[in-house]
Amino acid sequence: MTSTRTITVSGMSCAHCEETVEDALLAVSGVESAEADRESESATVEGDTDVSDLVAAVDDAGYDASS
């Protein structure tokens, strides 16, 4: 079942940061789309995946994430 999840992401300061976070999220199995927004310090993800996998992917990319 596809769902939309929003996670908090801190540490993004530019468009490249947003792209890095989006790429990290898109690499997670089950993710269909991802959009990061540095101004709201969040990322919205559509797909069938566990939120802990999303947080781990963003953390691995060098940013701080929480659900």
N, C-alpha and C positions, 0 to 999 in steps of 0.2 A: 504494500500500500504506500503510495507516494504521499509525503507530508511536507509541510514547510516548517522549518525551524530557524530561529534566530539565536545566534550566540553573541556574546560580548567579546570584542577583540580590542585590546589596547596596544599601543605602540606603533600604529600606522601613522605616518606623517606625510605621505605623498601618494601620487597615483601608482607609482611602482610598488609601493607597499601593498596597496589594494590588489594589484595584479598578483603579487606573490601569495597573498592569502587566498585569493580565488583559485589560483593554480593548485595550491596545497589541498584545498577542499575538493576540487574537481578530481583529484587523484584518489579520493576515498571511494571505495567500491559502493555503488548504489546512488551516488550523487549525480543528479541530472543537471542541475544548474547551481551557480553560486555567485553572489554579489556582495562585495565588501564595500563598506562606507566608512571612511576615516572620520568624517565629521560626527557621525552618530556612534562611532566606536562599536560597530556591529557588522555581522555578516549574516545574510539570509541564504538559506540552502534549501533546495527542493530535492527530494529523493527519498529513498528507503534505506536509511542508515541509522546507526546508533549515535546519539549526540556525543558520547564519550570518544568515539572515533574522530568526530569533527574537531573536538577540543584538542585531542592529541595531535592531529595533523597540523593545526595552527601553531601549537606549541613547538612542534618539530621544525616549523618554518621560521621560528625565532620571535614569535609574537605571543602575548599573553591572552589566553582565551578562557572563557567560562560559559557555562550554560545558564 
